[in-house]
Amino acid sequence: MKFITVAGPPSSGKTAVILRLIEALGMEPQEIGVVKFDCLTSFDSLAYEEKGIRVVTGYSGKFCPDHFFVSNVEAAVDWGLQEGFRLLITESAGLCNRCSPYIRGILAICVIDNLSGVSTPRKIGPMMKMADVVVVTKGDVVSQAEREVFAFHIRQVNPSAKIIFVNGITGQGAAVLARQLGDTDEIAALRDRKLRFTTPAAVCSYCTGETRIGTEYQLGAMKKMEFER
């Protein structure tokens, strides 16, 4: 089974890109599975189900989405293998832009919105810097010059990534993205593979339910700012 990971900021168009990618691949819906990792709520499963694509949605709730992802992605791959899928896609939203949802040896796609601002690529951490492919959406509503400037900022952050503009409405560019899957290897398991970057680190009193503000309530791994007086 082939396995790819798709990530990006909320509302950047990840689901639309995945659906257009599936169309461009020309595969039967029953050959593909999608696992959606989200925080509180999601209605994307309806879009997949309308296309006849099997989808499982998981909510991290109060837990870090990255820790939730790495704790469940092996089970997701096992599910895909048991169902006999030819392709499994995981979709996750990087809410803090520090997320690291990519695995070594697995194709990593970052989806970013061209309307989010030219400096946005610089504000995204491993989710952008470690991606193999950066898909830019909503480029049809900006000028060619703005698209080129946006792509320039992406290259400054991740010079080695393939940049592809995809229109989630018309599907333009999806065929180019589909060709990127041609060289991906099939996998039989995920155990012992490693993330491309470490997950956000924090084991503190607020992680375990503390809500009071004050130094005396702050225990564990904390990071403090310095203010000059």
Contacts in CASP RR format, 6 or more apart in sequence:
PFRMAT RR
TARGET T0000
AUTHOR 0000-0000-0000
METHOD contacts of the structure
MODEL  1
MKFITVAGPPSSGKTAVILRLIEALGMEPQEIGVVKFDCLTSFDSLAYEE
KGIRVVTGYSGKFCPDHFFVSNVEAAVDWGLQEGFRLLITESAGLCNRCS
PYIRGILAICVIDNLSGVSTPRKIGPMMKMADVVVVTKGDVVSQAEREVF
AFHIRQVNPSAKIIFVNGITGQGAAVLARQLGDTDEIAALRDRKLRFTTP
AAVCSYCTGETRIGTEYQLGAMKKMEFER
1 77 0 8 1.000
1 80 0 8 1.000
1 81 0 8 1.000
1 84 0 8 1.000
1 85 0 8 1.000
1 86 0 8 1.000
1 87 0 8 1.000
1 88 0 8 1.000
1 186 0 8 1.000
1 187 0 8 1.000
1 188 0 8 1.000
2 86 0 8 1.000
2 87 0 8 1.000
2 88 0 8 1.000
2 181 0 8 1.000
2 184 0 8 1.000
2 185 0 8 1.000
2 186 0 8 1.000
2 187 0 8 1.000
3 77 0 8 1.000
3 87 0 8 1.000
3 88 0 8 1.000
3 89 0 8 1.000
3 90 0 8 1.000
3 106 0 8 1.000
3 107 0 8 1.000
3 184 0 8 1.000
3 187 0 8 1.000
3 190 0 8 1.000
4 87 0 8 1.000
4 88 0 8 1.000
4 89 0 8 1.000
4 90 0 8 1.000
4 106 0 8 1.000
4 107 0 8 1.000
4 108 0 8 1.000
4 109 0 8 1.000
4 181 0 8 1.000
4 184 0 8 1.000
5 89 0 8 1.000
5 90 0 8 1.000
5 92 0 8 1.000
5 101 0 8 1.000
5 102 0 8 1.000
5 103 0 8 1.000
5 106 0 8 1.000
5 107 0 8 1.000
5 108 0 8 1.000
5 109 0 8 1.000
6 14 0 8 1.000
6 17 0 8 1.000
6 18 0 8 1.000
6 89 0 8 1.000
6 90 0 8 1.000
6 91 0 8 1.000
6 92 0 8 1.000
6 109 0 8 1.000
6 110 0 8 1.000
6 111 0 8 1.000
7 14 0 8 1.000
7 91 0 8 1.000
7 92 0 8 1.000
7 93 0 8 1.000
7 94 0 8 1.000
7 99 0 8 1.000
7 101 0 8 1.000
7 102 0 8 1.000
7 108 0 8 1.000
7 109 0 8 1.000
7 110 0 8 1.000
7 111 0 8 1.000
7 127 0 8 1.000
7 131 0 8 1.000
8 14 0 8 1.000
8 92 0 8 1.000
8 93 0 8 1.000
8 94 0 8 1.000
8 99 0 8 1.000
8 110 0 8 1.000
8 111 0 8 1.000
8 112 0 8 1.000
8 124 0 8 1.000
8 127 0 8 1.000
9 93 0 8 1.000
9 94 0 8 1.000
9 95 0 8 1.000
9 97 0 8 1.000
9 112 0 8 1.000
9 113 0 8 1.000
9 116 0 8 1.000
9 120 0 8 1.000
9 124 0 8 1.000
10 93 0 8 1.000
10 94 0 8 1.000
10 95 0 8 1.000
11 113 0 8 1.000
12 111 0 8 1.000
12 112 0 8 1.000
12 113 0 8 1.000
12 116 0 8 1.000
12 137 0 8 1.000
13 111 0 8 1.000
13 113 0 8 1.000
13 137 0 8 1.000
13 138 0 8 1.000
13 168 0 8 1.000
14 91 0 8 1.000
14 93 0 8 1.000
14 111 0 8 1.000
15 44 0 8 1.000
15 47 0 8 1.000
15 48 0 8 1.000
15 91 0 8 1.000
16 137 0 8 1.000
16 168 0 8 1.000
16 169 0 8 1.000
17 109 0 8 1.000
17 111 0 8 1.000
17 135 0 8 1.000
17 137 0 8 1.000
17 166 0 8 1.000
17 168 0 8 1.000
17 174 0 8 1.000
17 177 0 8 1.000
18 34 0 8 1.000
18 89 0 8 1.000
18 91 0 8 1.000
19 47 0 8 1.000
19 48 0 8 1.000
19 51 0 8 1.000
19 168 0 8 1.000
20 166 0 8 1.000
20 167 0 8 1.000
20 168 0 8 1.000
20 171 0 8 1.000
20 173 0 8 1.000
20 174 0 8 1.000
20 177 0 8 1.000
21 174 0 8 1.000
21 177 0 8 1.000
21 178 0 8 1.000
22 29 0 8 1.000
22 32 0 8 1.000
22 51 0 8 1.000
22 53 0 8 1.000
23 171 0 8 1.000
23 174 0 8 1.000
24 171 0 8 1.000
24 173 0 8 1.000
24 174 0 8 1.000
24 175 0 8 1.000
24 177 0 8 1.000
24 178 0 8 1.000
25 87 0 8 1.000
25 178 0 8 1.000
25 181 0 8 1.000
27 86 0 8 1.000
27 87 0 8 1.000
29 51 0 8 1.000
29 52 0 8 1.000
29 53 0 8 1.000
30 52 0 8 1.000
30 54 0 8 1.000
31 85 0 8 1.000
31 86 0 8 1.000
31 87 0 8 1.000
32 53 0 8 1.000
32 54 0 8 1.000
32 85 0 8 1.000
32 86 0 8 1.000
32 87 0 8 1.000
32 88 0 8 1.000
32 89 0 8 1.000
33 53 0 8 1.000
33 54 0 8 1.000
33 55 0 8 1.000
33 80 0 8 1.000
33 83 0 8 1.000
33 85 0 8 1.000
33 87 0 8 1.000
33 88 0 8 1.000
33 89 0 8 1.000
34 48 0 8 1.000
34 53 0 8 1.000
34 54 0 8 1.000
34 55 0 8 1.000
34 56 0 8 1.000
34 88 0 8 1.000
34 89 0 8 1.000
34 90 0 8 1.000
34 91 0 8 1.000
35 55 0 8 1.000
35 56 0 8 1.000
35 57 0 8 1.000
35 58 0 8 1.000
35 73 0 8 1.000
35 76 0 8 1.000
35 79 0 8 1.000
35 88 0 8 1.000
35 89 0 8 1.000
35 90 0 8 1.000
35 91 0 8 1.000
36 42 0 8 1.000
36 44 0 8 1.000
36 45 0 8 1.000
36 55 0 8 1.000
36 56 0 8 1.000
36 57 0 8 1.000
36 58 0 8 1.000
36 90 0 8 1.000
36 91 0 8 1.000
36 92 0 8 1.000
37 58 0 8 1.000
37 60 0 8 1.000
37 65 0 8 1.000
37 68 0 8 1.000
37 69 0 8 1.000
37 72 0 8 1.000
37 90 0 8 1.000
37 91 0 8 1.000
37 92 0 8 1.000
37 93 0 8 1.000
37 101 0 8 1.000
38 44 0 8 1.000
38 57 0 8 1.000
38 58 0 8 1.000
38 59 0 8 1.000
38 60 0 8 1.000
38 65 0 8 1.000
38 92 0 8 1.000
38 93 0 8 1.000
39 59 0 8 1.000
39 60 0 8 1.000
39 61 0 8 1.000
39 65 0 8 1.000
39 93 0 8 1.000
39 95 0 8 1.000
40 59 0 8 1.000
40 61 0 8 1.000
41 59 0 8 1.000
42 57 0 8 1.000
42 59 0 8 1.000
44 55 0 8 1.000
44 57 0 8 1.000
44 91 0 8 1.000
45 55 0 8 1.000
45 57 0 8 1.000
48 54 0 8 1.000
48 55 0 8 1.000
49 55 0 8 1.000
54 83 0 8 1.000
54 85 0 8 1.000
56 76 0 8 1.000
56 79 0 8 1.000
58 68 0 8 1.000
58 72 0 8 1.000
60 67 0 8 1.000
60 68 0 8 1.000
60 69 0 8 1.000
61 68 0 8 1.000
64 199 0 8 1.000
64 200 0 8 1.000
64 202 0 8 1.000
65 92 0 8 1.000
65 93 0 8 1.000
65 94 0 8 1.000
65 95 0 8 1.000
65 99 0 8 1.000
65 101 0 8 1.000
66 99 0 8 1.000
66 100 0 8 1.000
66 101 0 8 1.000
66 199 0 8 1.000
66 200 0 8 1.000
67 199 0 8 1.000
69 90 0 8 1.000
69 92 0 8 1.000
69 101 0 8 1.000
70 195 0 8 1.000
70 199 0 8 1.000
73 90 0 8 1.000
73 103 0 8 1.000
73 190 0 8 1.000
74 190 0 8 1.000
74 191 0 8 1.000
76 88 0 8 1.000
76 90 0 8 1.000
77 88 0 8 1.000
77 187 0 8 1.000
77 189 0 8 1.000
77 190 0 8 1.000
78 189 0 8 1.000
78 190 0 8 1.000
80 88 0 8 1.000
81 188 0 8 1.000
81 189 0 8 1.000
87 181 0 8 1.000
90 101 0 8 1.000
92 99 0 8 1.000
92 101 0 8 1.000
94 101 0 8 1.000
94 127 0 8 1.000
96 200 0 8 1.000
97 123 0 8 1.000
97 124 0 8 1.000
97 125 0 8 1.000
97 127 0 8 1.000
97 128 0 8 1.000
98 125 0 8 1.000
98 126 0 8 1.000
98 127 0 8 1.000
98 200 0 8 1.000
99 125 0 8 1.000
99 126 0 8 1.000
99 127 0 8 1.000
99 199 0 8 1.000
99 200 0 8 1.000
100 126 0 8 1.000
100 127 0 8 1.000
100 130 0 8 1.000
100 195 0 8 1.000
100 196 0 8 1.000
100 197 0 8 1.000
100 198 0 8 1.000
100 199 0 8 1.000
100 200 0 8 1.000
101 127 0 8 1.000
102 108 0 8 1.000
102 126 0 8 1.000
102 127 0 8 1.000
102 130 0 8 1.000
102 131 0 8 1.000
102 195 0 8 1.000
102 196 0 8 1.000
102 197 0 8 1.000
103 190 0 8 1.000
103 193 0 8 1.000
103 194 0 8 1.000
103 195 0 8 1.000
103 196 0 8 1.000
104 193 0 8 1.000
104 194 0 8 1.000
104 195 0 8 1.000
104 196 0 8 1.000
105 185 0 8 1.000
105 193 0 8 1.000
106 184 0 8 1.000
106 187 0 8 1.000
106 193 0 8 1.000
107 132 0 8 1.000
107 133 0 8 1.000
107 180 0 8 1.000
107 181 0 8 1.000
107 184 0 8 1.000
108 130 0 8 1.000
108 131 0 8 1.000
108 132 0 8 1.000
108 133 0 8 1.000
108 196 0 8 1.000
109 131 0 8 1.000
109 132 0 8 1.000
109 133 0 8 1.000
109 134 0 8 1.000
109 135 0 8 1.000
109 177 0 8 1.000
109 180 0 8 1.000
110 124 0 8 1.000
110 127 0 8 1.000
110 128 0 8 1.000
110 131 0 8 1.000
110 133 0 8 1.000
110 134 0 8 1.000
110 135 0 8 1.000
110 161 0 8 1.000
111 134 0 8 1.000
111 135 0 8 1.000
111 137 0 8 1.000
112 120 0 8 1.000
112 121 0 8 1.000
112 124 0 8 1.000
112 128 0 8 1.000
112 134 0 8 1.000
112 135 0 8 1.000
112 136 0 8 1.000
112 137 0 8 1.000
112 154 0 8 1.000
113 120 0 8 1.000
113 136 0 8 1.000
113 137 0 8 1.000
113 138 0 8 1.000
114 136 0 8 1.000
114 137 0 8 1.000
114 138 0 8 1.000
114 139 0 8 1.000
114 141 0 8 1.000
114 142 0 8 1.000
114 146 0 8 1.000
114 147 0 8 1.000
114 150 0 8 1.000
114 165 0 8 1.000
115 138 0 8 1.000
115 139 0 8 1.000
115 141 0 8 1.000
115 142 0 8 1.000
117 150 0 8 1.000
118 146 0 8 1.000
118 149 0 8 1.000
118 150 0 8 1.000
118 153 0 8 1.000
119 153 0 8 1.000
120 153 0 8 1.000
121 128 0 8 1.000
121 150 0 8 1.000
121 153 0 8 1.000
121 154 0 8 1.000
121 156 0 8 1.000
121 157 0 8 1.000
121 158 0 8 1.000
122 153 0 8 1.000
122 156 0 8 1.000
122 157 0 8 1.000
124 157 0 8 1.000
125 157 0 8 1.000
126 196 0 8 1.000
126 197 0 8 1.000
128 134 0 8 1.000
128 154 0 8 1.000
128 157 0 8 1.000
128 158 0 8 1.000
129 157 0 8 1.000
129 158 0 8 1.000
129 197 0 8 1.000
130 158 0 8 1.000
130 196 0 8 1.000
130 197 0 8 1.000
131 158 0 8 1.000
131 161 0 8 1.000
132 161 0 8 1.000
132 162 0 8 1.000
132 180 0 8 1.000
133 161 0 8 1.000
133 162 0 8 1.000
133 163 0 8 1.000
133 164 0 8 1.000
133 177 0 8 1.000
133 180 0 8 1.000
134 154 0 8 1.000
134 158 0 8 1.000
134 161 0 8 1.000
134 162 0 8 1.000
134 163 0 8 1.000
134 164 0 8 1.000
135 164 0 8 1.000
135 165 0 8 1.000
135 166 0 8 1.000
135 177 0 8 1.000
136 147 0 8 1.000
136 150 0 8 1.000
136 151 0 8 1.000
136 154 0 8 1.000
136 163 0 8 1.000
136 164 0 8 1.000
136 165 0 8 1.000
136 166 0 8 1.000
137 165 0 8 1.000
137 166 0 8 1.000
137 167 0 8 1.000
137 168 0 8 1.000
139 146 0 8 1.000
139 147 0 8 1.000
139 165 0 8 1.000
139 167 0 8 1.000
140 167 0 8 1.000
140 170 0 8 1.000
140 172 0 8 1.000
142 150 0 8 1.000
147 165 0 8 1.000
151 163 0 8 1.000
154 161 0 8 1.000
154 163 0 8 1.000
155 161 0 8 1.000
155 163 0 8 1.000
162 180 0 8 1.000
164 173 0 8 1.000
164 176 0 8 1.000
164 177 0 8 1.000
164 180 0 8 1.000
165 172 0 8 1.000
165 173 0 8 1.000
166 172 0 8 1.000
166 173 0 8 1.000
166 174 0 8 1.000
166 176 0 8 1.000
166 177 0 8 1.000
167 173 0 8 1.000
168 174 0 8 1.000
201 221 0 8 1.000
202 221 0 8 1.000
203 220 0 8 1.000
203 221 0 8 1.000
204 210 0 8 1.000
204 218 0 8 1.000
204 219 0 8 1.000
204 220 0 8 1.000
204 221 0 8 1.000
204 222 0 8 1.000
205 217 0 8 1.000
205 218 0 8 1.000
205 219 0 8 1.000
205 220 0 8 1.000
206 218 0 8 1.000
210 217 0 8 1.000
210 219 0 8 1.000
END
